[in-house]
């Protein structure tokens, strides 16, 4: 009887090994918990701004400086949904109407200079890139960024559409007033959308640049998540902000 039991467990173990060989051992994935796959493509995030060592004081809610009503947005480190490394920044908020237009949005300001421990960030004529993720059922399906100087003046990009349910890399470039590609402003910088990391193709001119915007005193990057129904909760993940 004991011999039969040993044979039974031996063949049971063989069957288990065979089943694993057929279906494969489960591999770790990044998910937001609702069936939307995140990322985790590169083990180490070498971007200038990554979120593995996120400090909550590095961002703040622009509130009614951005929207007619305080959007009550918040930022947190997300170790489940990420593109590179082991974490991204999850920005959660309530969709509101823009303070100066009918755009629907919520947002967050990142203290980029503080994060990098510098007086200002040098992004003039450099391609700024970041990875953006919204879930497959998201209403907030576009992104816009703004560069803010030490006097709260901004250079604002145009909106870029996102592929919902997957990571989208978006690219921007701050052009000086005298740049031949800056066809919108002759007297001030312009934050344009470009097609790729080379920055060679100008997709669209920036939405707005403050008349006294100081391109050599940029301290913050504002993330604006666009579209949706006013009052609805939404979120967007940001990862690997870089410029070259």
C-alpha positions as CSV (number, residue, x, y, z in Angstrom):
1,X,0.0,0.0,0.0
2,X,2.8,2.4,0.9
3,X,4.5,1.7,-2.4
4,X,1.3,2.5,-4.3
5,X,1.0,5.8,-2.4
6,X,4.6,6.7,-3.3
7,X,3.9,5.9,-7.0
8,X,0.7,8.0,-6.9
9,X,2.4,11.1,-5.6
10,X,5.3,10.5,-8.0
11,X,3.0,10.5,-11.0
12,X,1.0,13.5,-9.6
13,X,4.3,15.5,-9.5
14,X,5.1,14.5,-13.0
15,X,1.7,15.6,-14.2
16,X,2.1,19.0,-12.5
17,X,5.5,19.5,-14.1
18,X,4.1,18.6,-17.5
19,X,1.3,21.0,-17.1
20,X,3.7,23.9,-16.3
21,X,5.8,23.0,-19.3
22,X,2.7,23.3,-21.5
23,X,1.2,26.5,-20.2
24,X,4.5,28.2,-19.0
25,X,5.1,29.6,-15.5
26,X,3.3,32.9,-14.9
27,X,5.4,35.9,-15.5
28,X,5.1,39.1,-13.5
29,X,3.1,41.9,-15.2
30,X,2.3,45.5,-14.4
31,X,-1.4,46.2,-14.1
32,X,-3.6,48.9,-12.6
33,X,-5.9,46.2,-11.1
34,X,-8.7,46.7,-13.7
35,X,-7.3,44.6,-16.5
36,X,-5.2,47.4,-18.2
37,X,-1.6,46.4,-18.6
38,X,0.9,49.0,-17.6
39,X,4.6,48.6,-18.5
40,X,7.9,47.6,-17.0
41,X,9.9,47.4,-20.2
42,X,13.3,48.5,-18.9
43,X,14.7,47.4,-15.6
44,X,16.5,50.7,-14.9
45,X,15.0,54.1,-15.5
46,X,17.9,56.5,-16.6
47,X,15.7,59.5,-17.4
48,X,16.4,62.8,-15.8
49,X,13.2,62.6,-13.8
50,X,12.1,59.1,-12.8
51,X,9.9,58.1,-9.9
52,X,11.5,55.2,-8.1
53,X,12.6,57.6,-5.3
54,X,9.5,59.8,-5.4
55,X,9.1,62.4,-2.7
56,X,5.6,63.7,-2.2
57,X,6.7,67.3,-1.8
58,X,8.0,67.3,-5.4
59,X,4.6,68.0,-6.8
60,X,1.6,70.1,-6.0
61,X,-2.0,70.7,-7.1
62,X,-2.4,73.9,-9.2
63,X,-6.0,74.0,-8.1
64,X,-8.0,77.0,-9.3
65,X,-4.9,78.5,-11.0
66,X,-5.6,75.9,-13.7
67,X,-9.3,75.1,-13.5
68,X,-12.4,77.2,-12.6
69,X,-12.9,75.0,-9.5
70,X,-10.2,73.3,-7.5
71,X,-9.7,69.9,-9.2
72,X,-8.4,68.4,-5.9
73,X,-5.7,66.4,-7.9
74,X,-3.1,64.4,-6.1
75,X,0.2,62.6,-7.0
76,X,1.5,59.3,-5.7
77,X,4.2,56.8,-6.5
78,X,2.8,53.8,-8.4
79,X,4.8,50.6,-8.3
80,X,2.2,48.6,-10.2
81,X,1.8,50.5,-13.4
82,X,5.1,51.8,-14.8
83,X,7.0,52.0,-18.1
84,X,10.6,51.8,-17.0
85,X,12.4,51.0,-13.7
86,X,10.0,50.0,-10.9
87,X,7.6,53.0,-10.5
88,X,5.7,55.8,-12.2
89,X,3.9,58.9,-11.0
90,X,0.1,58.4,-10.8
91,X,-1.8,61.7,-11.0
92,X,-5.4,61.4,-9.8
93,X,-8.1,64.1,-10.0
94,X,-11.6,65.2,-10.7
95,X,-12.2,66.5,-14.2
96,X,-13.0,70.2,-14.2
97,X,-13.3,73.0,-16.8
98,X,-10.3,75.1,-17.6
99,X,-10.1,78.5,-16.0
100,X,-9.8,80.3,-19.3
101,X,-11.5,78.0,-21.8
102,X,-14.0,75.2,-22.2
103,X,-11.3,72.5,-22.0
104,X,-12.0,69.7,-19.6
105,X,-8.9,68.7,-17.5
106,X,-7.1,68.1,-14.3
107,X,-3.4,68.5,-13.6
108,X,-0.3,68.6,-11.4
109,X,2.8,70.7,-11.3
110,X,6.2,68.9,-10.8
111,X,9.0,70.9,-9.1
112,X,11.5,69.8,-11.8
113,X,14.3,72.1,-10.6
114,X,13.9,70.9,-7.0
115,X,13.9,67.3,-8.1
116,X,17.2,67.8,-9.9
117,X,18.6,70.1,-7.2
118,X,19.3,72.9,-9.7
119,X,18.2,76.5,-9.9
120,X,16.4,76.0,-13.2
121,X,16.1,73.3,-15.9
122,X,17.9,73.8,-19.2
123,X,15.5,72.6,-21.9
124,X,15.8,75.3,-24.6
125,X,16.1,73.8,-28.0
126,X,16.1,70.3,-26.5
127,X,13.6,67.5,-27.1
128,X,11.5,66.9,-24.0
129,X,10.0,63.4,-23.8
130,X,7.8,61.6,-21.4
131,X,5.8,58.3,-21.3
132,X,2.0,58.6,-20.6
133,X,-0.5,56.0,-19.7
134,X,-4.3,56.1,-19.3
135,X,-6.5,53.0,-19.0
136,X,-8.5,51.5,-21.9
137,X,-11.8,53.0,-20.7
138,X,-10.4,56.4,-19.9
139,X,-12.2,59.6,-21.0
140,X,-9.1,61.7,-20.4
141,X,-7.4,60.6,-23.7
142,X,-5.0,63.5,-24.4
143,X,-2.1,65.2,-22.7
144,X,-0.7,68.7,-22.6
145,X,2.4,70.1,-20.8
146,X,3.5,73.5,-19.8
147,X,6.8,74.8,-18.7
148,X,6.7,77.3,-15.9
149,X,9.3,79.9,-14.9
150,X,10.2,81.3,-11.5
151,X,7.6,84.1,-12.0
152,X,4.7,81.6,-12.8
153,X,4.8,82.5,-16.5
154,X,4.1,79.6,-18.8
155,X,4.9,78.2,-22.2
156,X,2.1,75.7,-23.1
157,X,2.2,73.0,-25.7
158,X,-0.7,71.8,-27.9
159,X,-2.6,68.7,-26.9
160,X,-1.4,65.3,-27.9
161,X,-3.7,62.3,-28.3
162,X,-2.9,59.1,-26.4
163,X,-3.4,55.5,-27.2
164,X,-5.6,54.3,-24.4
165,X,-4.6,51.1,-22.5
166,X,-1.0,51.3,-23.4
167,X,2.0,53.7,-22.9
168,X,2.4,56.6,-25.3
169,X,5.7,58.5,-25.7
170,X,5.2,62.2,-26.5
171,X,7.8,64.8,-27.5
172,X,8.0,68.6,-27.2
173,X,10.6,71.2,-27.9
174,X,11.1,74.7,-26.6
175,X,12.1,77.1,-29.4
176,X,13.7,80.5,-28.8
177,X,12.2,83.6,-30.3
178,X,14.7,83.7,-33.1
179,X,14.4,80.0,-34.1
180,X,13.4,79.6,-37.7
181,X,10.9,76.9,-36.7
182,X,9.2,79.3,-34.3
183,X,6.5,80.6,-36.7
184,X,4.1,81.5,-34.0
185,X,6.1,84.1,-32.0
186,X,8.7,86.5,-33.2
187,X,9.2,88.0,-29.8
188,X,9.1,85.1,-27.4
189,X,9.8,81.4,-27.1
190,X,7.4,78.7,-28.2
191,X,6.8,75.2,-26.9
192,X,6.1,73.0,-30.0
193,X,5.1,69.4,-30.4
194,X,7.5,67.3,-32.4
195,X,7.2,63.8,-33.8
196,X,10.1,62.0,-32.3
197,X,13.3,62.1,-30.3
198,X,15.2,63.7,-33.1
199,X,13.0,66.8,-32.9
200,X,13.3,67.3,-36.7
201,X,9.6,67.4,-37.5
202,X,7.4,70.2,-36.1
203,X,3.9,68.9,-35.6
204,X,2.3,72.0,-34.2
205,X,3.1,75.3,-32.5
206,X,2.6,75.8,-28.9
207,X,-0.7,76.9,-27.5
208,X,0.5,80.0,-25.5
209,X,3.6,81.6,-24.1
210,X,3.6,84.3,-21.5
211,X,4.8,87.6,-22.8
212,X,7.5,87.8,-20.1
213,X,8.3,84.0,-20.0
214,X,11.9,83.5,-18.9
215,X,13.4,80.6,-20.8
216,X,16.5,80.6,-18.6
217,X,14.4,80.4,-15.4
218,X,12.2,77.3,-15.9
219,X,11.6,75.6,-12.6
220,X,8.4,73.5,-13.1
221,X,6.7,71.2,-15.5
222,X,2.9,71.2,-15.5
223,X,1.0,68.0,-16.6
224,X,-2.5,68.5,-17.9
225,X,-4.7,65.5,-18.5
226,X,-7.4,66.5,-21.0
227,X,-11.0,65.6,-21.9
228,X,-13.8,63.8,-20.0
229,X,-16.9,64.6,-18.1
230,X,-16.9,67.4,-15.5
231,X,-17.0,65.9,-12.0
232,X,-15.8,62.4,-13.0
233,X,-12.7,60.9,-11.3
234,X,-9.8,60.1,-13.5
235,X,-6.1,59.3,-13.4
236,X,-3.0,59.3,-15.7
237,X,0.4,57.8,-15.2
238,X,3.6,59.6,-16.1
239,X,7.1,58.0,-16.4
240,X,10.6,58.8,-17.6
241,X,10.7,62.5,-18.2
242,X,13.8,63.3,-20.1
243,X,15.4,65.9,-22.5
244,X,18.4,65.9,-24.8
